[in-house]
């Protein structure tokens, strides 16, 4: 119910309450649910009057829709739309009576006019808002689908971005190497004083070191601003879903109560409301009881029950003396409201799923981009350290130690700079020292002194962590976070650590699960500053207690990114 109410408020603020679809749908509603029960005039006469009254009503709504789109301030727009709909709905029975009178027909007694006005206001407001919410959900869903497809097409971008970033990193490292070499060449050309050494260090070392550090910090994880939203949306069926409890009964009572107040005594009204509420309670509870057997079975039962409840209400109306057409209204209106609310609930749910898919696709894309540039970033940081700590530091120390440097001292500095230049040149291809399985073993041994641990490390996962230094470091951090949580919040001082390798469409991933006994309070997750959370790890309540689970991608050159896998990976859980 809260979702539908928030959707209604969002539609009122969007400036799209009245649309072409809602104006068009007022015609069948005017000819069926809102048609007069009887008139003294000929059937063709009042049919013409209804159509002409509808044209006036539709014209007023069309003008209101144009005005709605021209208003800028949300509060003014909301006030104009609500007031305009109420005014147009309240004027409809008056306009209808005027047309009937013009054609020589007999209108309803004047005492019925307040009830007819109230009926029109309630029914048309509910109908227009329901149509607006449905169209807004479809529109947002279509936009999300288009954006999702665009982002998934861009999932190839991380590979291209990583290659481009690595290429820039190599060029920057080569430029830094050439600066170090030029400084060494300048020192070899002739005698150099201490100010000369300081000047050359400032000119050839400080700037390249800062550029290396800046490039290492540069983010390539942002979504490119040029993602196009254009594109045709793929066809999809309307996803029905059980509506929130109480919605069908509430809408039916709101639409039909004005009729009942006008035509039935109080005892029959109270009996009818009780029957509607009891039937609605059954409609809300019974399909949900069999929902575990399958959504199709629950929706089928929901549809059958809605049709039967509508027929039951019509039968009760006929038994209490209602006419044929008047008594047929519940059999049409109740299932119609039930199906519309189920469609709205399904579309709202589908919209939330699509937004979750989009979020997961973006998250997966950013992780791939980060994984693809980790090695280059490490090389840049190492090169910046060599220039700043070794080359620039030795040059400054040389200037301080040698106020008047000798030729042998300069030759020694040149040799040191040559060593730094070679180390900087090879930094992009030098092997890294991984934080691999032995360090995981050391971590487990340390925590094993205070916790009772049961550890399972898959051999393939151990090999993958040893081969990919960055992945091994991330696995280490997730395990450390999980054991820390188990020590601080777990019960019984026990934890299970399971590390295995899983194969996905995005390549092999190391899955880390740290489970400890205890209860997870509602809404509790990892702290925003947690590195494990930044890696995508999450806390979940499981039958055995609380589990911290995360996946770390192993960087392989031949990994094939599956857009569907990345989009649906986190929506498979119930």
C-alpha positions in Angstrom: 0.0 0.0 0.0 2.8 2.4 0.8 4.4 1.8 -2.6 1.2 2.7 -4.4 0.7 5.8 -2.2 4.2 6.9 -2.9 3.7 6.2 -6.6 0.6 8.4 -6.5 2.4 11.2 -4.8 5.3 10.9 -7.3 2.8 11.1 -10.2 1.1 14.2 -8.8 4.5 15.9 -8.7 5.6 14.7 -12.1 3.1 16.8 -14.1 1.7 13.8 -16.0 -1.5 13.0 -14.2 -3.7 13.6 -17.3 -2.5 12.0 -20.5 -4.0 10.9 -23.8 -4.5 7.4 -22.5 -6.5 8.6 -19.5 -8.7 10.9 -21.6 -9.3 8.0 -24.1 -10.2 5.6 -21.3 -12.9 7.9 -19.9 -15.1 7.0 -22.9 -15.6 3.2 -22.0 -15.9 4.1 -18.3 -18.6 6.7 -19.2 -20.5 4.2 -21.3 -20.4 1.4 -18.6 -19.6 2.1 -15.0 -20.6 5.8 -15.0 -23.6 5.4 -17.4 -27.0 6.4 -16.1 -29.0 3.4 -14.9 -32.2 4.5 -16.6 -33.8 7.5 -18.3 -37.3 8.2 -19.5 -35.9 9.2 -22.9 -35.2 6.7 -25.6 -32.0 4.7 -25.3 -30.5 6.3 -28.4 -31.3 9.7 -26.9 -29.5 9.2 -23.6 -26.6 7.5 -25.4 -26.1 10.6 -27.5 -26.3 12.7 -24.3 -23.7 10.5 -22.6 -21.4 10.8 -25.6 -21.8 14.6 -25.8 -21.3 14.9 -22.0 -18.2 12.8 -22.4 -16.8 15.1 -25.1 -17.2 18.0 -22.8 -15.6 16.1 -20.0 -12.7 14.9 -22.2 -12.2 18.4 -23.5 -11.9 19.8 -20.0 -9.4 17.0 -19.1 -7.4 17.7 -22.3 -7.2 21.4 -21.4 -6.2 20.5 -17.9 -3.4 18.2 -19.2 -2.0 20.9 -21.4 -2.1 23.4 -18.5 -0.5 20.8 -16.2 2.5 20.5 -18.5 3.0 24.2 -18.8 3.1 24.9 -15.0 6.6 24.9 -13.5 6.1 24.9 -9.8 5.1 21.5 -8.4 2.9 22.8 -5.6 1.0 25.1 -8.0 0.7 22.2 -10.6 -0.5 19.8 -8.0 -3.1 22.2 -6.7 -4.4 23.0 -10.3 -4.6 19.3 -11.2 -6.5 18.2 -8.1 -8.8 21.2 -8.3 -9.4 20.8 -12.0 -10.2 17.1 -11.8 -12.6 17.6 -8.9 -14.3 20.5 -10.8 -14.6 18.6 -14.1 -15.9 15.4 -12.3 -18.4 17.5 -10.3 -19.7 19.3 -13.4 -20.1 16.1 -15.4 -23.6 15.1 -14.0 -24.8 18.7 -14.4 -23.6 18.7 -18.1 -25.2 15.3 -18.7 -28.5 16.5 -17.3 -28.3 19.6 -19.5 -27.8 17.4 -22.7 -30.6 15.0 -21.7 -32.9 18.0 -21.1 -31.9 19.4 -24.5 -32.9 16.1 -26.2 -36.3 16.1 -24.3 -35.5 13.4 -21.8 -36.2 13.1 -18.1 -33.4 13.7 -15.7 -32.9 12.2 -12.3 -34.5 13.9 -9.3 -32.6 16.9 -8.0 -32.2 15.3 -4.6 -29.9 12.7 -6.2 -27.5 15.4 -7.6 -25.2 15.7 -4.5 -24.7 11.9 -4.5 -24.1 11.8 -8.2 -21.5 14.6 -7.9 -19.8 12.7 -5.0 -19.8 9.5 -7.1 -18.3 11.2 -10.1 -15.6 12.9 -8.0 -14.5 9.7 -6.3 -14.7 7.4 -9.3 -13.0 9.7 -11.8 -10.3 10.7 -9.3 -9.5 7.0 -8.5 -9.6 6.1 -12.2 -7.4 8.9 -13.4 -4.9 8.4 -10.6 -4.8 4.7 -11.2 -4.2 5.2 -15.0 -1.5 7.8 -14.2 0.3 5.5 -11.8 0.3 2.7 -14.3 1.5 4.8 -17.1 4.2 6.4 -14.9 5.4 2.9 -13.9 5.5 1.8 -17.5 7.3 4.9 -18.6 9.9 4.6 -15.9 10.3 0.9 -16.6 10.8 1.6 -20.2 13.4 4.2 -19.4 15.2 1.9 -17.0 15.2 -0.9 -19.6 16.7 1.4 -22.2 19.3 2.7 -19.8 20.1 -0.8 -18.7 20.6 -2.1 -22.2 22.8 0.9 -22.9 24.9 0.2 -19.8 25.1 -3.5 -20.6 26.3 -2.6 -24.1 28.9 -0.5 -22.4 30.2 -3.5 -20.3 32.8 -3.9 -22.9 34.1 -0.5 -22.0 36.0 -1.6 -18.9 38.3 -3.7 -21.1 38.9 -0.8 -23.5 39.2 1.7 -20.6 41.7 -0.6 -18.9 43.8 -0.9 -22.0 43.7 2.9 -22.6 44.6 3.6 -19.0 47.5 1.1 -19.1 48.7 2.7 -22.3 48.6 6.1 -20.7 50.4 4.7 -17.6 53.2 3.2 -19.7 53.7 6.5 -21.6 53.8 8.4 -18.3 56.4 6.0 -16.9 58.4 6.3 -20.1 58.3 10.0 -19.8 59.5 9.8 -16.2 62.3 7.5 -17.2 63.4 9.9 -19.9 63.5 12.7 -17.4 65.7 10.8 -15.0 68.0 9.9 -17.9 68.1 13.5 -19.0 69.1 14.6 -15.5 71.8 12.0 -15.5 73.1 13.1 -18.9 73.1 16.7 -17.8 75.2 15.8 -14.8 77.7 13.9 -17.0 78.2 16.8 -19.4 80.3 18.9 -17.1 81.0 20.0 -13.6 77.9 20.7 -11.6 77.4 22.7 -8.4 75.0 22.0 -5.6 72.5 24.6 -7.0 72.7 22.8 -10.4 71.8 19.4 -8.8 68.9 21.0 -6.9 67.7 22.8 -10.1 67.9 19.6 -12.2 66.1 17.6 -9.5 63.3 20.1 -9.4 63.1 20.2 -13.2 63.3 16.5 -14.0 62.0 14.7 -10.9 59.4 16.6 -9.0 57.0 17.1 -11.9 57.1 13.5 -13.2 56.7 12.1 -9.7 53.5 14.2 -9.2 52.1 13.2 -12.6 52.6 9.5 -11.8 50.9 9.8 -8.4 48.0 11.9 -9.9 47.5 9.3 -12.7 47.5 6.5 -10.1 44.7 8.3 -8.2 42.7 9.1 -11.3 39.3 7.4 -11.5 38.1 5.5 -14.6 35.2 3.9 -12.7 32.7 6.6 -13.5 30.0 5.9 -16.1 30.9 7.6 -19.4 28.6 10.7 -19.8 27.9 9.8 -23.4 25.8 6.7 -22.8 22.8 7.1 -25.2 19.4 6.6 -23.9 17.8 6.2 -27.3 16.7 2.8 -28.6 13.6 0.7 -29.1 12.4 -1.2 -26.0 11.9 -4.9 -26.3 8.4 -6.2 -26.1 7.5 -7.7 -22.7 4.3 -9.0 -21.1 2.6 -7.2 -18.3 3.7 -8.7 -15.1 0.8 -9.2 -12.7 1.5 -9.5 -9.0 -0.7 -9.9 -5.9 -1.7 -6.4 -4.9 -1.1 -5.1 -1.4 -3.6 -6.3 1.1 -6.7 -4.2 1.4 -6.2 -2.2 -1.8 -9.0 -4.0 -3.8 -11.6 -3.6 -1.1 -10.7 0.0 -0.4 -10.9 1.0 -4.0 -14.2 -0.9 -4.5 -15.8 0.7 -1.5 -14.6 4.2 -2.5 -16.1 3.8 -6.0 -19.4 2.1 -5.1 -20.3 3.6 -1.7 -21.7 6.8 -3.2 -24.1 4.7 -5.3 -25.1 2.7 -2.3 -25.7 5.7 -0.1 -28.1 7.1 -2.7 -30.1 3.9 -3.4 -30.0 1.6 -0.4 -30.9 1.9 3.3 -28.3 2.0 6.0 -28.7 -1.7 7.1 -28.1 -2.9 3.5 -25.1 -0.6 3.2 -23.5 -1.9 6.4 -24.2 -5.5 5.3 -22.7 -4.8 1.9 -19.6 -3.2 3.3 -19.1 -6.2 5.7 -19.5 -8.6 2.7 -17.0 -6.7 0.7 -14.5 -6.6 3.5 -14.8 -10.3 4.3 -14.5 -11.2 0.6 -11.5 -8.9 0.3 -9.9 -10.5 3.3 -10.3 -13.9 1.7 -8.9 -12.5 -1.6 -5.9 -11.2 0.2 -5.1 -14.2 2.4 -5.9 -17.3 0.4 -3.8 -16.7 -2.7 -0.9 -15.7 -0.5 -1.1 -19.0 1.4 -0.5 -20.9 -1.9 2.1 -18.4 -3.2 4.9 -20.8 -2.1 3.6 -23.3 -4.6 4.2 -20.9 -7.4 3.2 -17.4 -8.5 1.2 -18.6 -11.5 -1.1 -20.7 -9.3 -1.6 -17.8 -6.8 -2.4 -15.3 -9.6 -4.8 -17.8 -11.2 -6.6 -18.3 -7.9 -6.6 -14.5 -7.3 -8.3 -13.9 -10.7 -10.9 -16.7 -10.2 -11.7 -15.4 -6.7 -12.1 -11.8 -8.0 -14.5 -12.9 -10.7 -16.5 -15.0 -8.2 -16.6 -12.2 -5.6 -17.9 -9.8 -8.3 -20.6 -12.3 -9.3 -21.5 -12.8 -5.6 -21.9 -9.1 -5.1 -24.1 -8.8 -8.2 -26.2 -11.7 -7.0 -26.7 -9.9 -3.6 -27.6 -6.7 -5.4 -30.2 -8.5 -7.6 -31.6 -10.2 -4.5 -32.1 -6.9 -2.8 -34.2 -5.5 -5.8 -31.5 -3.9 -8.0 -32.2 -3.7 -11.7 -30.4 -5.9 -14.3 -27.9 -3.3 -15.4 -27.4 -1.8 -11.9 -26.9 -5.3 -10.4 -24.4 -6.2 -13.1 -22.0 -3.3 -12.1 -20.3 -5.2 -9.2 -19.6 -8.2 -11.5 -17.7 -5.8 -13.8 -16.2 -3.3 -11.4 -14.8 -5.7 -8.7 -12.7 -7.9 -11.1 -11.7 -4.8 -13.1 -10.3 -3.1 -9.9 -8.6 -6.4 -8.9 -6.9 -6.9 -12.3 -5.9 -3.2 -12.5 -4.3 -3.2 -9.0 -2.5 -6.5 -9.8 -1.1 -5.0 -12.9 0.0 -1.8 -11.1 1.6 -3.9 -8.3 3.4 -6.0 -10.9 4.7 -3.0 -12.8 5.9 -1.3 -9.7 7.7 -4.5 -8.7 9.2 -4.9 -12.2 10.4 -1.3 -12.0 12.2 -2.0 -8.7 13.8 -5.2 -10.2 15.0 -3.3 -13.3 16.5 -0.6 -11.1 18.3 -3.3 -9.1 19.6 -4.8 -12.3 20.8 -1.5 -13.4 22.6 -0.9 -10.1 24.2 -4.3 -10.2 25.3 -3.8 -13.8 26.9 -0.5 -13.0 28.6 -2.0 -9.9 29.9 -4.9 -11.9 31.2 -2.6 -14.6 33.0 -0.4 -12.1 34.6 -3.4 -10.4 35.8 -4.7 -13.8 37.2 -1.3 -14.6 39.0 -1.1 -11.2 40.3 -4.7 -11.6 41.6 -4.0 -15.1 43.6 -1.0 -13.9 44.9 -2.3 -10.6 48.2 -3.5 -12.0 48.8 -0.2 -13.8 47.9 1.8 -10.7 50.4 -0.3 -8.6 53.1 0.4 -11.2 52.4 4.1 -11.2 52.5 4.3 -7.4 55.7 2.3 -7.4 57.3 4.5 -10.1 56.2 7.6 -8.2 57.8 6.2 -5.1 61.1 5.5 -6.9 61.2 9.1 -8.3 60.3 10.8 -5.1 62.0 8.6 -2.5 65.1 7.4 -4.5 65.9 9.8 -7.2 64.7 13.1 -5.7 65.7 12.0 -2.2 69.2 11.0 -3.2 69.6 14.2 -5.2 68.6 16.4 -2.2 70.8 14.3 0.1 73.7 14.6 -2.4 73.3 18.4 -2.5 73.3 18.6 1.3 76.4 16.3 1.7 78.4 17.9 -1.1 78.5 21.7 -1.1 81.1 21.4 -3.8 80.6 18.0 -5.5 83.6 16.2 -6.9 83.6 14.4 -10.2 83.6 11.0 -8.4 80.7 12.0 -6.3 78.8 13.2 -9.4 79.6 9.9 -11.2 78.2 8.0 -8.2 75.0 10.1 -8.3 74.7 9.5 -12.0 75.0 5.7 -11.5 72.3 5.9 -8.8 70.1 7.8 -11.1 70.7 5.2 -13.8 69.6 2.4 -11.5 66.5 4.4 -10.6 65.8 5.0 -14.3 66.0 1.2 -15.1 63.8 0.4 -12.1 61.2 2.9 -13.2 61.3 1.7 -16.8 60.6 -1.9 -15.7 58.0 -1.1 -13.1 55.0 -1.9 -15.3 56.2 -5.4 -16.0 57.9 -6.3 -12.7 56.2 -9.2 -10.7 54.3 -8.2 -7.6 54.7 -9.7 -4.2 51.3 -11.2 -3.6 49.4 -11.4 -0.4 48.5 -15.0 -1.1 47.3 -18.1 0.6 50.2 -18.3 3.1 49.3 -14.9 4.4 45.7 -16.1 4.7 47.0 -19.1 6.7 48.8 -16.7 9.0 45.6 -14.6 9.4 43.7 -17.8 10.3 46.4 -18.9 12.7 46.3 -15.6 14.4 42.5 -15.6 14.8 42.5 -19.3 15.7 44.0 -18.3 19.1 40.8 -16.5 20.1 38.1 -18.1 17.9 37.2 -21.7 17.2 37.6 -21.7 13.4 36.6 -24.3 10.8 38.5 -23.3 7.6 38.0 -24.7 4.1 40.2 -23.1 1.3 39.7 -24.6 -2.1 42.9 -25.5 -3.9 41.9 -23.6 -7.0 41.0 -20.6 -5.0 44.4 -20.8 -3.2 46.2 -21.0 -6.6 44.1 -18.0 -8.0 45.0 -15.8 -5.0 48.6 -16.7 -5.4 48.6 -15.8 -9.1 46.7 -12.6 -8.7 48.2 -10.3 -6.1 45.3 -7.8 -6.0 42.7 -10.5 -5.7 44.6 -12.2 -2.9 44.8 -8.9 -1.1 41.0 -8.4 -1.5 40.3 -11.9 -0.3 42.5 -11.3 2.7 40.6 -8.1 3.6 37.2 -9.8 3.4 38.3 -12.7 5.6 39.8 -10.2 8.1 36.6 -8.2 8.2 34.5 -11.4 8.6 36.6 -12.7 11.5 36.6 -9.3 13.2 32.8 -9.2 13.0 32.6 -12.7 14.4 34.9 -11.8 17.3 32.9 -8.6 18.1 29.4 -9.7 17.6 29.2 -13.5 17.2 27.9 -15.9 19.8 30.0 -18.9 21.0 33.3 -17.6 19.7 33.0 -19.8 16.6 33.3 -19.0 12.9 33.4 -21.0 9.6 35.6 -19.7 6.8 34.9 -21.1 3.3 36.9 -19.9 0.3 36.2 -21.5 -3.0 36.4 -20.7 -6.7 33.2 -20.2 -8.7 33.0 -19.9 -12.5 30.8 -17.1 -13.9 30.2 -15.5 -17.3 32.4 -12.7 -16.1 35.3 -15.1 -15.4 36.4 -17.0 -12.3 35.6 -15.4 -8.9 36.9 -16.3 -5.5 33.9 -16.6 -3.1 34.5 -15.8 0.5 32.0 -16.8 3.2 32.6 -16.2 6.9 29.7 -17.5 9.0 29.3 -17.1 12.8 26.4 -17.9 15.1 24.2 -15.0 16.1 21.3 -12.8 15.0 21.5 -10.0 12.4 19.5 -7.0 13.6 17.1 -5.6 11.0 18.8 -3.1 8.6 22.3 -3.7 9.9 25.0 -3.8 7.2 28.7 -3.2 6.9 29.9 0.3 7.8 30.2 2.6 4.8 33.9 3.1 5.4 34.5 -0.7 5.4 36.9 -1.8 2.7 35.0 -5.2 2.5 31.8 -3.3 1.7 33.6 -1.3 -1.0 34.6 -4.7 -2.5 30.9 -5.7 -2.7 30.8 -7.9 0.4 27.5 -8.0 2.3 26.1 -9.2 5.6 23.2 -11.7 5.4 21.1 -13.6 8.0 21.3 -17.3 7.4 19.9 -20.3 9.3 23.3 -20.9 11.0 23.7 -17.3 12.1 25.2 -14.3 10.3 27.3 -14.6 7.1 29.6 -12.1 5.5 29.9 -13.1 1.9 31.9 -11.5 -0.9 33.2 -12.3 -4.4 36.5 -11.2 -5.8 37.2 -11.4 -9.6 40.4 -13.0 -10.7 41.9 -11.0 -13.5 42.2 -13.3 -16.6 42.9 -12.1 -20.1 40.3 -14.4 -21.7 37.3 -13.7 -19.4 34.1 -13.1 -21.2 31.7 -10.6 -19.5 28.1 -11.8 -19.4 25.8 -8.9 -19.2 22.9 -11.1 -18.1 25.0 -12.6 -15.3 26.1 -9.3 -14.0 22.6 -7.9 -14.2 20.8 -10.8 -12.5 23.5 -12.0 -10.0 21.9 -10.4 -7.0 18.2 -10.8 -7.8 18.2 -14.6 -7.6 17.8 -14.6 -3.9 14.2 -14.8 -2.7 
